[in-house]
Amino acid sequence: MGNPVILGAKLNMKRSALSTIEEQMQALLVKRSELTEAVEAVESEEDLTAIEVDVDVNEKEIEEQETEKGKLQEEIASLEAQIEELNNKNPENNKGEERKMKNKNVEIREAINGYVRSKGQTRDGFTSVEGGALIPEELLSPQEAPEDVIDLSKLVNVAKVNSGSGKYPVIKKSGSKMTSVAELAANPELAKPSITEVPYDIETYRGYIPVSQEAIDDADYDVTGLIADEIADQELNTKNGAIATVLKTATPKAVVGLDGLKAVFNKDIKKVYNAKAIISSSLYNVLDTMKDADGRYLLQTDITVASGKKLFGKEVVVLDDDMIGDADGDLVGFVGDPKASVTLFDRKRASVKWVDNDVYGQLLAGFVRFDVEKTDTEAGFYVTFTEEVAGA
């Protein structure tokens, strides 16, 4: 079959080659997006012909890279299968970083299980927070998070705070310019910055998960792993809901058809902002089925952005109708710069603590403390979309 060390070296080489191919493909896809935009902007037949030649070359290069990528993936799968077979025959081949990582995770799990089983008396291996046990970040965040889970806190501004309330200074972009002066002339006064203090007031979100004493005493499965996953999920949902609520308070704007939506990006939002669209799934469905005059879909696939989709060259993020809207079927969304528009004031991470209970069991409680506030009223709009009636 072969030596696992040699096979491992070959596998690393193939993976490195695959990574290089993927980077090259990403660059080619970015170029294709640029060429597509260039086609729409040309004004002469001669320029169009030249760009179409580049498009053909680009598409051929992408096709060649796809073929090479497929071959590498097949070779990697074959090597992994051979290594797995050897490891199954000889468990000693499993030594290395993989075993170290597994042992580390086991130690962390056992540390928290010790805390659970001793009702908070054993705390080895993790940090205490006001009498509770802080859940390690590697357990709060799955190693392979599902791609369809959206974390809105990654899109907005996050400010770590150490107090329950306070004021957060926001400097408004003035758009003013410096003036030209003669040599040795006195400095003219520049436009004064407009500073707004946004007040924040940290709120505590909490709840509990009941754990019976029988489960604590007798369970042979990972009780704390289940609890950590549930707390992480509830924390994400809580923060997403609070951020979406603030996004919906942006300046309302009714738009009709694609031209109306495009006008928001083109002229209503200042170019200093990094605009994107955070829209309902119903609005996304409407836009995703629209085509331009040449029969091409308006929503373009783009692997350079987290969501994988762009509209008018701007990233599109899709939320459930009842999160960014009020009800199923709402054609709404936030269009603008969420990082400039909204700030999440983060006070404390999720923690667990024993709470007294009058039944034969315990309540494992989770706590999250934060506040979300609007920080720049000019950074975006809350749009309500209406489809354009043909012939109107």
N, C-alpha and C positions, 0 to 999 in steps of 0.2 A: 504493500500500500504506500509506504513512504515514511520519512521522518517527520514528526509533527513540527519540529523546529524549522525545518526547511520549507515545509508547506506553509507555516505561519509567515515566514519571510516573503514567500511568493504572494500570499494573500495580502500582505501590507502593500506590496508593490502594485498589485492590481487595484487595490482601493485608492492608492495615491493617484494612479492613472485615471481612475473613474472620477475622482474629485477634480482633476485638471480638466477632463472632458466637460464636466458639469459647469465649471467656471467659464469655459470657452463658449458653451451653449448659451449661458446666461448673457454673455456679451453679445452674441449673435442675435438673441431675441430682443435685446435692448435696441440693437441697430435696426432690426426689422420694424420695431415700433416707431423709430425715428424716420425710417424711410416711408412708412405709411402716412405719417403726418406730412412729410415733404411732398408726397404725391398730391395731397389735398391742397397744398399751398402753391403749387406751380401755376404759372400763368401762360406758358408757351408749350407748343407741341414738342419742340426740340428738347426743352428741359425735362419734359415728361418721359421722353424716350430714353434719355440718359439715366434717369432714376429707375425706370423699369428694368434696365439692364442690371443695375446694382441689386434690385430686388431679386431677380432671377439668380444671380450669383450667391446672394445671401441665403436664399431658400435651398440651393444645392449644398451649401456648406452645412446648414442645419441638418439636412437629410443625411449627409455623410457622418456627422457627429452622432446622430441618433443610431445609425447602424453600428458605429464603433462602441457606443455606450451599451447597446444590447449585447454585443459580444463580451464585453468586460463583465457585465452583470452575470452572464451565463458562466464565465470562468470563475468568478467569485463564488457563485452558488456551488459550483462543483468542488472548489477547494474547501469551502466551509463544511460541505457534506463529508469530505474525506477526513478532515480534522475531527469532526464530531464522532465519526466512526472509530477513529483511533483513540479518542478520549474515552469512549464508552468501553473499549477493550482494556484500556489501561488508565484508571482514575488518576494516577500520578501525573498524567499529562495536563491535568486541570490546574496545576500550580501557576501562580502569577498574579497579575493585577485583578483578574476576574474574581479569584478566590479572596483576595484582600478586600475588594469592594463588598463582596457578599458577607464576609465576616464583620465588616464595619456596620453594615445595615442591620445585621443580627444583633450586634451589641447595642445599637440605638433602640431597636424594638424591645430588647430585653430590659433596657434601662427604664423605658416608659411603662412596660408591663409591670416592672417592680414597683413603680409609683402607684399604678392602678391597684394592684393586688394588696399593697400595704396601706391603702387609703391615704396616700400622700406622705407617709413617713420615710419612704426610700426615695432619694432623689439623685442617685448617682448617674452621671452621664448626660445631664441636660440642665439648662439654666432655670432657676426659680424666678418667678415674677409675682411679687406681692402674695406669697403663699401658694401660688399656683405653679404649674409646670409648663414652661414655654415649649410648644411643640416645635421640634427641629424643622428648619425650612425644607430640608430634603424629604421630609415626610409630608409636609403640607403641600408641596408641589410634586405631582407625579413626574417620574423621570421621562415619560413620553406622554406629554399632554395631548389630548385629542385636538386635531387641527381645527375642528368646528367650534371649539370653545373660545369665545371672545372675551378678552379682559380689557374693559374700557379704561382701566387705570393706566394702561400702557399708552393710551392715546392722549390723555390729559396731563396737565402739570401736577406733579406730586411734591408736596412740601412737608418734610418731617418737622413736627412741632413737639415741644416739651411741656407745654402748658395747656390747660383746658380751654382757654379762650385767648384772644389777642387780635391784633390788626396786621394785615399783610399788605405791604406797599406795592402798588402796581404803577409802573411808569408808562404813560400813554405815549405812543409814537406820534411825534409832532409833525413830521414831514418837512420841518424847516431846514434851511440851508445856511451854510456859512457865507459871508460876503468877502469879496476881494478888497484889500486895503493897500495903500501905498507903503513903501518901505519906511520903517520907524514911526508909522502913524499909530495912534492909540487903537487898542483892540475894541471893536464894536461889541455891544452886548448881544449875546446869542438868545434865541428864543427860550424862555423858561420852560422846563419840562413840567408836564401836568402829572402830578403824583396823586393817585387815589388810594386811600387806605380801606382795604376790604376787611370787614370784621369776620372772624370765624368763631364758632362755639362748638367745641367737640361734643359729639353725642356718643352714648354707649349703646351698642347693639348686643344683645345677649340672649341666650336660650340654653336649653339643656337636652342631653340625650340620656334617657334612663338606662342604667345597667344593673341587672339583677345580681344579687349576691351569689346566686347559684351559678350564673355565667362566669363571674369573676373566679369562683372557687374551682369550677369543673371544666371550663372551656379549654379545649386543646387547639383552638384556632386563634388567630391574631386579633383580639378584641380591639386593641388600641389602633391597629392599622385601619380598621373599619371606621372608628370614631374620627381619626385624623382626616381621612378622605371626606367624610361627611362635613366636618367643620370647615375644611378648605373649600368645598363646594358652596356651602352656605355663605361663607365670607365673600367669595367671588360674586355670587348672586346679589348679595346685599349691596356691595359697592357698585356693581353694574347698575342696579336699580336707582341708587342715589345719583349717580353721574348722569344717567339718562333723564332723570327728572329735571336736573339743572339744564341740560341741553335743550329740553323742550321749552324753557323760559326765554330762549333767545328771541330776538326781534322777529315777530311773525311776518311772513311774506307769502302771498298767494302767487303761484306761477301757473301759466297755461302752456302746455306742450313743451317740447324740447327747447324751442327758442327761448321761452321764458326761463327755463332752468339754466340754460347756457348763459343767459344775461346775468344771473346771480354770480356765476364764476367770473365772467368777463369784466363786468363793470361795477357790480354792487359791493364786492369784497376787495379791499385794497391789496395791492400786490405784495405788501410786506408780510402778509399772512400766508401760511402754508395750508391752503384750503384742501379739504376732502369732503366726501359725502358719507354721512352716517344715516342710512335710510331704512325704512321698514321693508320687510320681505315682500309685501304686496307691491310696493313701488319698485323694488328691484325686479320683480317678475314682469312688470309693465315695461321697464327699460330694457330688460334682457331679451325681450321679443321684438324690439324695434330695430329696423334696418335703415341704412342711408339710401340715397338714390341709386347707388351701385349694388344694392343688395347685401351689403356687409353689415353685420351686427354692430350696434353702436358701443355696446360694452365690450371692451377689449381685454383679452387675457394678458396679464403681465406678472411674471414671477418675481420682479424686483420689488413688489409691494407685498405686505403681509397678507392682505385679503385675496390677492391674485387677480383682482379686477380693477379696471380703470374706466372712467367716463370723462370725455373731453380732456384726457391726459391727467386726471385727478383720481386718487385712490377712492374706492368704494368699499364701505363696511356695512354689512347687513345685520340688522337686529330683528327680533320678533316684533310683529305689529303692535302688540300690547305693551312692549317695553318703550319703544321710541314714539309710539302713538298711544291711542286710548282703546282701540278696539280692532278686531280682525277686519282686514280690508282697508285700513287707513293708508292713504298714499301720502306719507309725510316723511320728514327727515331733517337732520341738521346739516347745513351746508356752510362750511367755514373752517376755521382753525381751532380744533378742540383744545389743543395745548394752551393757546392764548386765551381761549374763552372760559375755561373751567380749571379750577385748582382743587385737588383733593388734599386736605390737611390730615396727615396720618399721625395719630397719637400713639397707638399701641397695636402690636400684632395679636393674633388670636391666641388665647391661652385656655388651659383647662384647669378646673379646681373642684375639689370635693365640696358638695353642698349637703347639709343635713336633709334627711328624708324620713318620713314616718312609716315607710314600708320596708320589707326585707330587701334592701337594695340601696343603690347610690345614684345620684344624678351627676353626670359629668357635664359641666357647664362650659360653654364657649363664650368668649368676650371679644368684641372688636370695637375700637374707639376711633372715630374719624369724623370729618365734616367735609362737605362739598359745597363750594360757592362759585358763583359767576364772577370772573375777574376782569373781563374786557367785553363790553357790550357791543363793540364794533367788529368783533372777530368772526361773527357768523350770523346766520339766519335760520329760523325754524320754518321750513317751507311746507306748504300744502299744495300738492300737485294735482292739476286737473288735465285730463287728456284733451288734446285739441280735436274738435269735431271737424271731420272732413267736409270741405265745401263751405265752412262757416266764415 
